[in-house]
Amino acid sequence: MLRFAGIEAKYANKETAKVFLQPIPYDGTSTWGKGADRAFEAFMEAAQNMELYDIETDSEPYLVGIYTEPPLVIAGTPKDVFNAVYTRTRQILNSGKFPTFLGGEHSISIGIIKAFYEYYKDLSVLHLDAHADLRKEYQGTPYNHACAMHDASKHTNLVQVGIRSMDKCEKQFLNRNKTFFACDIFDSNNWFEEVLELLTDTVYITIDLDVFAPGLIPATGTPEPGGLSWFQVLKLLKLVFEHKNVVGFDIVELAPMPYLLHPQFTAAKLYYKMLAYKFFL
């Protein structure tokens, strides 16, 4: 049995756990740094070395139960991956558990989000990323990591935070009124409430780890200068979990680097903090 952070078996039981963690170790369309398919192993090893008491919420989030699904390993085309992820997400949604996902590259979010917006009416997607990911297609497929938010932009209330890189072709799909560029928010506190006001009551969160400054998480496929700090991201997430119904989330684009442990530890800590906010605020 796979157990997040080495928790006791009774807290990792499929029947009683409130949380499902679905790993999707796919790295088929990334275009520079590779290794997102190795994220899950690094993430799980890092979590084994993490304290399980959360100071901020005075809680031990693992007590709600975290069931770790076997990794969803998919061979085939990007469309095959999309279809498999979409189908698996629908199954998890029908289970009544709180769904969480660990990539893999960001293209996994396309199938996940489609399943979510079909399941929930008036869904908002809060997208934290260095890149807009709004291309209609890239390298011959709409299921590329550079297209991760295109479908969401058409079918959900998409709010994007931390963006600091995009192609000109994406401008036609970008809603500037719902985009918070990193250069505009890095030294301001006014934007947190603005993000909150733009979100509907039901929210799915997708986090590309390159939203963080690369000094904090250099182990991503395309690290970008600048980026948000740990506490900026946590402040935003806490507000969203406090005031909205967060129905699931994914964390993607961790590409482990040899002899560098802090990126995967930060990813594991981020995952655990989000569970603390979901169940103990």
Backbone bond lengths (Angstrom), bond angles and torsions (degrees), N, CA, C in turn:
res aa  C-N    CA-C-N  psi(-1)  N-CA   C-N-CA  omega(-1)  CA-C   N-CA-C  phi
1 M - - - 1.467 - - 1.525 110.45 -
2 L 1.325 117.29 128.88 1.447 121.72 174.44 1.523 109.59 -76.46
3 R 1.329 116.55 131.00 1.460 119.20 -177.92 1.518 110.42 -131.27
4 F 1.312 116.69 114.99 1.464 121.69 177.40 1.520 109.83 -58.62
5 A 1.324 115.77 130.42 1.464 124.00 175.62 1.524 113.16 59.79
6 G 1.322 116.87 18.29 1.450 119.59 178.07 1.522 114.32 68.41
7 I 1.331 117.65 24.32 1.458 120.40 -178.29 1.529 110.40 -64.88
8 E 1.318 115.57 158.30 1.456 120.35 -179.89 1.527 110.02 -60.32
9 A 1.330 114.79 151.02 1.460 120.68 -176.13 1.521 112.19 -57.09
10 K 1.327 117.51 -33.66 1.470 119.38 -177.86 1.522 112.42 -67.20
11 Y 1.336 117.44 -20.69 1.460 120.82 177.32 1.531 112.20 -94.85
12 A 1.309 116.54 -1.20 1.467 121.50 179.57 1.523 111.47 -116.11
13 N 1.312 116.29 19.10 1.454 122.22 -176.33 1.528 111.07 -78.77
14 K 1.303 116.95 132.59 1.463 121.31 -175.83 1.522 112.46 -62.55
15 E 1.303 117.32 -36.61 1.461 120.42 -175.03 1.519 112.32 -74.36
16 T 1.316 117.57 -35.79 1.467 120.27 -171.91 1.525 114.14 -103.31
17 A 1.324 118.32 -17.55 1.468 120.93 -178.38 1.524 110.85 -65.97
18 K 1.322 116.49 140.84 1.466 121.23 175.70 1.523 112.32 -84.54
19 V 1.334 116.31 -20.87 1.470 121.75 -174.34 1.513 110.05 -113.51
20 F 1.323 116.64 134.83 1.470 122.83 169.75 1.523 108.10 -109.24
21 L 1.313 116.04 127.79 1.458 122.21 172.94 1.522 108.15 -108.71
22 Q 1.334 116.26 114.48 1.463 121.26 179.45 1.527 109.98 -108.13
23 P 1.329 118.31 109.14 1.465 120.47 174.06 1.529 110.25 -78.90
24 I 1.334 115.79 139.39 1.464 121.19 176.21 1.534 107.38 -132.12
25 P 1.331 117.67 86.82 1.469 121.81 -172.84 1.531 112.72 -81.71
26 Y 1.324 115.14 67.38 1.466 120.65 -176.97 1.517 110.38 -112.01
27 D 1.331 116.00 134.37 1.467 121.22 178.84 1.528 108.41 -145.28
28 G 1.330 115.59 62.84 1.455 119.82 -173.62 1.510 115.97 -100.22
29 T 1.349 118.52 -20.99 1.470 119.60 -175.97 1.516 113.33 -120.06
30 S 1.328 118.10 0.57 1.463 118.74 179.68 1.529 109.44 -61.09
31 T 1.336 115.41 146.53 1.456 119.55 -167.28 1.526 114.33 -113.69
32 W 1.319 117.83 0.96 1.469 118.30 176.05 1.523 108.37 -139.79
33 G 1.326 117.57 -98.21 1.453 119.23 -179.07 1.519 112.14 -69.52
34 K 1.302 116.58 127.23 1.454 122.34 178.47 1.534 110.41 -98.64
35 G 1.320 115.19 165.46 1.456 120.02 174.36 1.512 115.36 126.93
36 A 1.337 118.26 -1.01 1.465 120.22 179.98 1.526 112.22 -64.50
37 D 1.322 116.96 -20.59 1.466 119.67 176.81 1.526 111.66 -72.35
38 R 1.327 117.27 -12.24 1.469 121.34 177.74 1.524 112.68 -99.19
39 A 1.319 117.14 5.20 1.461 120.84 -173.69 1.525 112.68 -64.48
40 F 1.319 117.22 -40.48 1.461 119.72 -172.15 1.527 111.82 -61.49
41 E 1.319 116.96 -45.92 1.465 119.67 -179.46 1.521 110.93 -61.37
42 A 1.336 116.82 -43.64 1.455 120.63 -179.90 1.528 111.04 -66.41
43 F 1.316 116.22 -41.13 1.466 122.92 178.55 1.528 110.74 -60.35
44 M 1.318 116.65 -46.52 1.465 120.72 -178.27 1.530 111.69 -67.65
45 E 1.332 116.53 -38.55 1.468 119.31 177.80 1.525 110.39 -65.15
46 A 1.337 116.84 -42.56 1.461 120.34 179.09 1.524 110.79 -62.86
47 A 1.325 116.90 -41.75 1.463 120.90 -178.34 1.525 112.01 -61.95
48 Q 1.337 116.69 -28.04 1.466 120.59 178.29 1.530 111.31 -62.96
49 N 1.321 116.18 -21.57 1.467 120.92 -175.79 1.523 112.65 -106.99
50 M 1.308 117.00 18.47 1.463 122.95 -175.46 1.523 110.17 -103.56
51 E 1.332 116.55 137.96 1.461 120.37 172.81 1.527 109.22 -66.35
52 L 1.315 117.41 139.66 1.453 121.36 -173.87 1.528 113.83 -98.78
53 Y 1.313 116.91 1.44 1.470 121.04 172.86 1.518 108.67 -96.21
54 D 1.336 116.14 128.70 1.461 121.03 178.56 1.525 109.37 -99.27
55 I 1.322 116.37 115.86 1.466 121.69 -175.56 1.526 111.27 -62.52
56 E 1.320 116.58 -46.74 1.460 121.80 -171.77 1.523 112.38 -60.63
57 T 1.316 117.73 -41.34 1.463 121.43 -177.17 1.529 112.62 -102.29
58 D 1.323 116.96 1.52 1.466 122.26 -178.99 1.532 109.89 51.08
59 S 1.316 115.59 51.91 1.466 119.76 -173.54 1.526 111.20 -143.78
60 E 1.316 114.65 166.12 1.457 123.28 169.79 1.530 106.62 -121.37
61 P 1.316 117.71 90.07 1.471 121.03 -171.44 1.522 114.97 -57.42
62 Y 1.317 118.11 -27.44 1.460 119.58 -177.56 1.528 111.69 -62.36
63 L 1.337 117.84 -18.91 1.465 121.35 -177.06 1.528 112.26 -65.27
64 V 1.339 117.67 -19.26 1.473 119.07 176.17 1.529 110.94 -75.91
65 G 1.317 116.75 -14.16 1.454 121.86 -179.83 1.515 112.39 94.42
66 I 1.319 116.15 124.40 1.470 122.46 178.50 1.525 107.83 -126.95
67 Y 1.312 115.67 108.98 1.463 120.34 177.42 1.521 109.32 -95.82
68 T 1.308 116.78 124.29 1.460 122.50 179.64 1.520 109.61 -97.84
69 E 1.323 115.19 113.94 1.460 121.00 176.98 1.528 110.14 -70.04
70 P 1.329 117.90 152.58 1.460 119.38 169.52 1.527 109.73 -58.33
71 P 1.327 118.27 145.17 1.468 120.28 179.09 1.520 112.07 -55.82
72 L 1.319 115.25 137.87 1.462 121.35 176.76 1.527 107.24 -87.06
73 V 1.315 116.22 99.06 1.461 122.51 -177.64 1.525 108.04 -100.16
74 I 1.330 116.62 122.57 1.462 121.49 -172.70 1.518 109.88 -126.29
75 A 1.306 115.82 128.05 1.461 120.98 172.94 1.519 108.31 -103.05
76 G 1.333 116.00 149.11 1.459 119.55 177.39 1.509 112.01 129.03
77 T 1.312 115.33 -162.00 1.454 122.29 -176.48 1.523 110.24 -79.28
78 P 1.343 117.94 165.74 1.467 119.61 173.91 1.528 112.71 -54.92
79 K 1.326 117.62 -34.68 1.468 119.72 177.44 1.523 110.92 -67.34
80 D 1.321 117.68 -37.90 1.459 120.78 176.36 1.527 110.62 -60.73
81 V 1.316 115.70 -41.33 1.463 120.58 178.57 1.524 110.03 -63.75
82 F 1.327 116.17 -47.34 1.464 120.79 177.23 1.526 110.92 -53.94
83 N 1.319 117.61 -48.74 1.466 121.28 -177.60 1.527 111.75 -62.72
84 A 1.316 116.60 -41.42 1.464 120.35 -178.73 1.530 111.10 -67.78
85 V 1.330 116.20 -42.13 1.465 120.22 179.37 1.527 110.62 -66.07
86 Y 1.316 116.40 -42.66 1.462 121.25 177.87 1.533 111.05 -59.24
87 T 1.311 116.73 -47.09 1.466 121.29 -179.60 1.523 111.47 -63.14
88 R 1.322 115.97 -44.86 1.476 119.69 -179.70 1.521 110.54 -64.49
89 T 1.316 117.92 -39.27 1.464 120.85 -179.28 1.524 110.86 -64.57
90 R 1.317 116.79 -40.62 1.468 119.84 177.24 1.534 110.79 -60.79
91 Q 1.318 116.61 -38.73 1.463 120.21 178.49 1.525 110.72 -63.51
92 I 1.325 116.60 -43.97 1.469 120.22 -179.43 1.527 110.48 -66.25
93 L 1.331 116.90 -41.56 1.462 120.02 178.43 1.528 111.05 -59.11
94 N 1.293 117.29 -38.78 1.463 121.19 -179.45 1.524 112.78 -74.15
95 S 1.332 117.13 -9.49 1.465 120.78 179.88 1.519 112.31 -80.08
96 G 1.325 117.06 -18.65 1.454 120.74 -178.46 1.518 114.08 82.95
97 K 1.322 118.14 2.22 1.466 122.10 177.80 1.526 109.84 -83.73
98 F 1.344 116.11 167.12 1.464 120.62 174.65 1.527 107.70 -85.31
99 P 1.345 118.22 114.30 1.466 120.75 -171.70 1.537 112.57 -87.16
100 T 1.307 115.37 131.43 1.456 121.93 174.02 1.522 108.38 -133.06
101 F 1.333 116.40 150.52 1.460 121.40 -173.66 1.527 109.41 -136.57
102 L 1.321 115.09 142.14 1.458 121.07 174.69 1.517 108.89 -123.65
103 G 1.356 115.54 122.39 1.457 119.68 176.12 1.500 110.42 -82.76
104 G 1.301 115.35 -179.46 1.421 129.47 12.15 1.528 114.63 69.27
105 E 1.326 109.20 163.45 1.459 120.72 177.93 1.520 110.16 -77.85
106 H 1.350 115.69 171.05 1.457 120.11 -170.75 1.520 113.66 -72.91
107 S 1.313 119.24 -15.13 1.465 119.56 178.64 1.523 112.33 -62.41
108 I 1.332 117.97 -21.04 1.469 119.39 178.99 1.525 111.09 -62.01
109 S 1.325 117.12 -25.29 1.464 120.56 -176.22 1.524 112.61 -70.45
110 I 1.319 118.05 -19.79 1.470 120.09 -177.87 1.522 110.33 -62.40
111 G 1.323 116.92 -50.86 1.454 120.71 179.27 1.518 112.80 -68.43
112 I 1.332 116.31 -37.30 1.466 120.21 178.41 1.528 110.31 -61.01
113 I 1.324 116.17 -51.02 1.464 120.12 -175.11 1.521 111.24 -66.20
114 K 1.322 117.68 -36.36 1.466 119.53 176.83 1.534 110.43 -59.47
115 A 1.315 116.63 -45.04 1.467 119.80 178.51 1.529 110.78 -61.86
116 F 1.318 116.87 -38.36 1.461 120.73 -179.40 1.525 112.17 -69.30
117 Y 1.342 118.31 -43.34 1.465 117.03 -177.72 1.526 112.37 -74.27
118 E 1.323 117.38 -19.70 1.460 119.64 171.69 1.533 111.70 -76.96
119 Y 1.309 115.91 -28.16 1.467 121.43 -177.75 1.527 112.20 -84.93
120 Y 1.339 116.51 -38.18 1.463 121.76 -177.20 1.525 111.01 -112.45
121 K 1.307 116.63 132.13 1.453 120.99 174.46 1.524 109.97 -78.35
122 D 1.325 116.11 148.65 1.467 122.51 174.93 1.530 111.76 54.19
123 L 1.328 115.86 48.89 1.463 121.31 -177.88 1.520 111.53 -82.23
124 S 1.320 116.08 134.38 1.459 121.82 167.57 1.519 109.24 -98.83
125 V 1.319 115.59 143.89 1.464 121.36 171.66 1.521 107.65 -115.40
126 L 1.311 116.47 118.83 1.460 122.39 174.54 1.516 107.26 -94.85
127 H 1.323 115.85 115.08 1.463 122.88 -172.22 1.522 109.05 -112.23
128 L 1.318 117.26 112.45 1.458 123.08 176.83 1.519 108.29 -104.56
129 D 1.345 116.49 120.34 1.460 118.93 -169.93 1.525 108.82 -168.28
130 A 1.332 115.76 156.64 1.465 120.38 169.22 1.516 111.85 -79.99
131 H 1.334 116.61 -23.35 1.464 122.29 -172.23 1.523 110.72 -116.89
132 A 1.326 115.82 146.36 1.463 120.46 -178.36 1.528 112.47 -69.37
133 D 1.337 117.74 -33.37 1.475 122.78 177.09 1.527 112.49 55.04
134 L 1.330 116.85 41.10 1.461 121.42 -174.72 1.526 114.11 -109.93
135 R 1.329 118.06 7.20 1.460 118.78 178.63 1.530 110.56 -59.28
136 K 1.326 115.58 141.97 1.464 120.33 177.52 1.515 110.38 -68.85
137 E 1.329 116.14 -39.01 1.465 121.70 171.10 1.511 108.37 -154.57
138 Y 1.315 115.63 160.98 1.460 120.87 179.73 1.514 107.89 -150.57
139 Q 1.325 115.43 134.66 1.465 122.06 -178.50 1.540 111.09 52.61
140 G 1.322 114.11 39.19 1.453 120.04 171.88 1.509 117.04 84.87
141 T 1.340 118.29 8.69 1.466 119.70 -179.14 1.528 110.65 -146.13
142 P 1.334 117.37 143.84 1.466 120.47 173.07 1.523 112.34 -81.74
143 Y 1.336 116.69 -0.17 1.465 120.95 -177.66 1.530 111.52 -106.81
144 N 1.314 115.17 32.01 1.459 123.01 177.99 1.531 109.60 -89.41
145 H 1.320 116.67 156.28 1.472 119.86 179.41 1.528 111.95 -61.33
146 A 1.331 117.76 -25.70 1.466 121.17 178.40 1.525 112.44 -76.16
147 C 1.332 116.78 -5.99 1.476 123.09 -179.38 1.520 111.51 -111.48
148 A 1.322 117.53 13.85 1.461 121.63 -167.71 1.519 114.24 -57.08
149 M 1.355 117.51 -29.94 1.462 120.43 -176.00 1.522 113.70 -109.84
150 H 1.314 118.53 3.17 1.460 119.47 -176.51 1.531 111.59 -63.05
151 D 1.309 116.81 -50.28 1.461 119.52 -179.58 1.523 111.05 -64.10
152 A 1.321 116.52 -38.42 1.470 120.46 177.55 1.525 111.34 -62.07
153 S 1.326 116.69 -35.34 1.472 119.91 179.75 1.521 111.75 -65.74
154 K 1.321 117.03 -23.08 1.468 122.08 -179.09 1.530 112.61 -90.96
155 H 1.323 117.79 -27.22 1.460 120.32 -169.23 1.524 114.69 -123.09
156 T 1.312 118.21 -1.97 1.463 120.63 179.19 1.525 109.41 -135.32
157 N 1.313 114.55 171.65 1.461 121.13 170.53 1.528 106.95 -86.39
158 L 1.319 115.97 94.69 1.462 121.96 -173.66 1.531 110.78 -91.40
159 V 1.327 115.62 124.19 1.462 122.46 175.94 1.523 107.14 -120.68
160 Q 1.341 116.35 123.59 1.457 121.57 -173.13 1.528 110.93 -113.37
161 V 1.331 115.90 134.77 1.466 121.82 -174.23 1.529 109.96 -132.55
162 G 1.328 115.28 134.78 1.463 120.95 173.92 1.510 114.82 91.88
163 I 1.331 116.78 5.53 1.465 121.15 -175.04 1.525 110.58 -64.23
164 R 1.314 115.04 134.24 1.468 119.66 177.15 1.523 112.37 -147.54
165 S 1.352 116.73 15.70 1.454 120.55 176.15 1.524 109.00 -157.92
166 M 1.353 115.70 134.85 1.464 120.21 177.80 1.517 109.21 -164.54
167 D 1.323 115.46 162.42 1.455 121.68 175.65 1.521 109.31 -95.04
168 K 1.313 116.34 153.00 1.463 120.71 -178.57 1.521 111.89 -58.26
169 C 1.339 117.61 -33.65 1.464 120.69 -178.76 1.525 112.60 -63.82
170 E 1.331 117.09 -17.39 1.462 120.54 -178.57 1.523 113.08 -83.11
171 K 1.335 116.64 -13.81 1.464 119.26 -176.10 1.523 112.58 -58.10
172 Q 1.336 116.59 -35.51 1.470 120.11 -177.96 1.527 112.14 -66.73
173 F 1.310 117.69 -19.14 1.467 121.26 -178.79 1.526 112.46 -104.51
174 L 1.328 117.30 -4.77 1.456 122.13 -175.51 1.527 110.36 -88.18
175 N 1.313 116.65 130.54 1.465 122.21 172.79 1.525 107.80 -97.76
176 R 1.316 116.39 101.96 1.461 120.34 -175.48 1.517 112.33 -64.35
177 N 1.315 116.83 -26.41 1.465 119.73 178.96 1.523 112.47 -72.20
178 K 1.333 116.31 -13.24 1.457 120.57 179.78 1.526 111.61 -123.73
179 T 1.331 115.64 23.59 1.460 121.35 179.36 1.521 109.67 -122.33
180 F 1.318 116.57 129.64 1.454 122.94 -179.07 1.524 107.66 -114.86
181 F 1.338 114.44 95.73 1.459 120.16 -178.63 1.531 109.76 -69.88
182 A 1.319 115.88 142.50 1.456 120.69 -177.67 1.520 112.22 -57.99
183 C 1.333 117.31 -35.89 1.465 120.62 -178.03 1.527 112.04 -66.86
184 D 1.329 117.18 -19.98 1.465 121.12 -178.21 1.521 113.10 -94.51
185 I 1.323 117.86 -16.99 1.470 119.87 -172.32 1.519 114.55 -118.76
186 F 1.330 118.28 -6.73 1.464 119.51 -170.24 1.520 112.52 -63.31
187 D 1.352 118.02 -29.39 1.458 120.62 -177.46 1.525 111.92 -118.57
188 S 1.328 116.42 27.57 1.464 121.65 -176.70 1.521 110.56 -130.01
189 N 1.331 115.04 153.49 1.457 120.56 174.47 1.521 112.23 -114.38
190 N 1.330 117.12 2.74 1.459 120.47 -174.40 1.527 113.17 -77.51
191 W 1.304 117.10 -19.89 1.457 120.49 -169.50 1.519 114.44 -81.35
192 F 1.310 118.35 -20.00 1.466 119.82 -176.40 1.528 111.56 -59.79
193 E 1.313 116.24 -49.89 1.469 120.09 179.84 1.528 110.99 -67.82
194 E 1.325 116.96 -31.43 1.466 120.04 178.26 1.527 110.78 -63.71
195 V 1.324 116.39 -41.97 1.466 119.92 176.44 1.523 109.76 -60.28
196 L 1.313 115.77 -46.50 1.463 120.84 -178.04 1.528 111.56 -58.22
197 E 1.311 116.27 -42.28 1.465 121.07 -178.13 1.527 112.44 -66.47
198 L 1.310 117.48 -26.96 1.463 121.38 -178.66 1.531 113.15 -80.06
199 L 1.328 116.62 -18.43 1.456 120.83 -176.02 1.530 111.02 -85.11
200 T 1.321 116.15 142.34 1.455 120.70 170.09 1.524 108.81 -75.54
201 D 1.323 117.51 -178.32 1.465 120.47 -175.79 1.524 113.05 -69.40
202 T 1.337 116.99 -28.78 1.466 121.21 -175.84 1.524 109.39 -106.89
203 V 1.339 116.58 122.73 1.464 121.01 -169.47 1.530 111.22 -131.40
204 Y 1.321 115.00 133.91 1.456 122.66 166.97 1.529 107.20 -109.60
205 I 1.326 116.88 138.06 1.466 121.54 -177.09 1.524 109.73 -114.59
206 T 1.334 115.89 129.01 1.462 120.69 173.64 1.525 108.64 -121.62
207 I 1.321 116.45 125.75 1.465 121.68 -174.93 1.522 109.65 -121.62
208 D 1.323 114.91 112.36 1.460 121.28 166.71 1.523 106.40 -85.87
209 L 1.319 116.81 124.39 1.462 120.00 -173.54 1.518 113.81 -63.94
210 D 1.349 117.45 -13.38 1.466 117.01 175.99 1.524 112.19 -76.40
211 V 1.336 118.20 2.11 1.467 120.00 170.18 1.519 110.29 -63.65
212 F 1.333 116.76 -28.92 1.461 121.16 178.82 1.530 110.63 -75.97
213 A 1.303 115.63 155.75 1.462 120.52 172.42 1.528 108.64 -56.69
214 P 1.330 118.52 138.25 1.464 120.57 -174.70 1.519 113.78 -63.90
215 G 1.332 118.41 -19.54 1.455 119.33 173.90 1.519 111.93 -66.13
216 L 1.334 116.32 -28.44 1.457 121.29 178.90 1.529 110.86 -82.52
217 I 1.340 116.10 -46.34 1.463 120.96 177.03 1.532 109.33 -133.10
218 P 1.329 117.01 87.40 1.461 119.88 176.42 1.523 113.12 -78.53
219 A 1.320 117.05 -16.15 1.467 122.00 -172.38 1.526 110.58 -86.12
220 T 1.319 116.09 69.00 1.460 122.91 175.22 1.524 108.44 -134.90
221 G 1.335 115.47 166.80 1.460 119.22 -176.45 1.511 113.63 -66.83
222 T 1.341 116.90 -37.99 1.466 120.90 -178.55 1.525 109.59 -138.43
223 P 1.335 118.14 79.23 1.461 120.51 -179.95 1.525 110.92 -67.90
224 E 1.322 116.44 136.27 1.463 122.77 -178.64 1.525 110.34 -116.30
225 P 1.332 118.00 139.47 1.468 119.89 174.93 1.519 110.85 -57.09
226 G 1.320 115.20 152.95 1.452 120.00 -179.26 1.513 109.91 86.76
227 G 1.297 117.14 -147.28 1.453 120.72 177.47 1.509 113.10 105.62
228 L 1.310 114.92 168.96 1.450 121.41 -175.23 1.523 111.09 -89.04
229 S 1.320 115.14 159.66 1.456 120.79 177.61 1.523 110.16 -89.16
230 W 1.316 115.38 166.49 1.461 121.66 177.26 1.528 110.78 -55.85
231 F 1.316 117.04 -48.52 1.453 119.85 -173.98 1.529 112.45 -75.97
232 Q 1.312 118.68 -25.98 1.465 119.73 172.34 1.528 110.64 -63.55
233 V 1.315 115.69 -46.49 1.459 119.77 -179.84 1.526 110.59 -64.41
234 L 1.324 117.44 -44.06 1.460 119.59 179.93 1.522 111.66 -64.24
235 K 1.323 117.54 -38.73 1.470 120.03 179.32 1.522 110.62 -60.75
236 L 1.332 116.20 -44.35 1.457 120.09 178.79 1.527 110.69 -64.45
237 L 1.313 117.02 -48.15 1.464 120.37 -178.18 1.530 111.52 -60.93
238 K 1.306 116.52 -41.72 1.466 119.53 179.65 1.523 111.09 -60.46
239 L 1.319 116.89 -44.60 1.470 120.93 178.08 1.530 111.07 -59.38
240 V 1.315 115.92 -44.57 1.460 120.04 -177.25 1.527 110.39 -66.06
241 F 1.311 117.11 -45.52 1.463 119.29 179.65 1.532 111.62 -65.74
242 E 1.327 117.30 -33.29 1.463 120.71 179.55 1.526 112.44 -67.47
243 H 1.331 116.14 -38.30 1.461 120.07 -167.63 1.526 114.62 -110.24
244 K 1.320 117.50 -10.13 1.462 121.16 -177.99 1.527 110.49 -125.74
245 N 1.318 115.15 165.90 1.456 120.58 173.51 1.519 108.72 -94.34
246 V 1.318 115.91 96.32 1.466 120.85 178.59 1.528 107.41 -80.52
247 V 1.328 115.84 120.11 1.464 120.56 -171.76 1.528 113.37 -102.41
248 G 1.335 117.28 -1.17 1.450 121.14 178.19 1.510 110.33 165.60
249 F 1.325 116.12 168.17 1.470 119.46 177.03 1.514 110.48 -159.37
250 D 1.339 113.99 160.37 1.460 120.27 171.13 1.520 109.69 -131.32
251 I 1.323 114.53 153.76 1.468 123.53 173.42 1.517 106.50 -126.14
252 V 1.334 116.49 126.12 1.464 120.13 -171.87 1.535 111.64 -135.17
253 E 1.323 113.88 168.50 1.468 124.84 170.26 1.522 115.13 73.49
254 L 1.327 117.53 22.54 1.457 119.40 167.90 1.520 107.97 -77.30
255 A 1.326 117.08 122.21 1.466 122.39 178.21 1.530 107.26 -124.36
256 P 1.321 117.67 91.72 1.469 121.65 -171.71 1.523 112.81 -54.23
257 M 1.341 114.16 144.25 1.463 121.83 179.09 1.528 108.91 -115.42
258 P 1.328 117.69 143.02 1.468 120.69 -179.02 1.524 111.76 -57.25
259 Y 1.330 115.97 134.69 1.464 124.22 173.18 1.533 113.02 66.30
260 L 1.318 117.90 12.19 1.466 120.76 179.17 1.523 107.25 -120.13
261 L 1.332 116.53 109.43 1.455 120.65 -170.50 1.521 113.78 -99.26
262 H 1.332 117.72 -24.30 1.468 117.84 -170.16 1.527 114.39 -67.98
263 P 1.347 121.85 -27.32 1.466 118.16 178.17 1.526 113.41 -62.91
264 Q 1.337 117.28 -45.89 1.459 118.95 179.84 1.526 112.49 -71.28
265 F 1.328 116.16 -29.92 1.461 118.39 175.48 1.527 110.37 -67.50
266 T 1.334 116.13 -40.35 1.461 120.27 177.62 1.524 110.70 -63.96
267 A 1.324 117.13 -40.42 1.475 120.75 177.97 1.526 110.94 -62.48
268 A 1.327 116.66 -43.45 1.468 120.35 179.27 1.525 110.75 -65.09
269 K 1.318 115.99 -40.87 1.465 120.68 179.01 1.524 110.62 -65.35
270 L 1.324 117.07 -40.28 1.461 121.32 177.95 1.525 110.34 -61.64
271 Y 1.314 116.75 -45.95 1.464 121.59 178.16 1.527 110.41 -56.70
272 Y 1.314 116.26 -47.41 1.463 120.87 -176.79 1.531 111.43 -67.92
273 K 1.334 116.81 -38.21 1.466 120.39 176.82 1.521 110.87 -61.73
274 M 1.313 117.47 -39.30 1.461 120.37 179.94 1.525 111.14 -65.41
275 L 1.314 117.79 -35.01 1.465 120.17 174.69 1.528 110.71 -68.63
276 A 1.317 116.64 -37.89 1.469 119.74 176.12 1.523 110.42 -60.64
277 Y 1.322 117.08 -43.33 1.458 120.74 179.24 1.534 111.55 -67.42
278 K 1.308 117.13 -37.02 1.463 120.57 -178.69 1.535 111.21 -66.39
279 F 1.313 118.11 -43.36 1.449 120.32 -168.13 1.533 114.72 -107.85
280 F 1.347 118.18 -11.43 1.460 118.36 -171.86 1.529 115.17 -131.84
281 L 1.303 118.49 13.56 1.468 119.41 173.82 1.525 109.95 -83.43
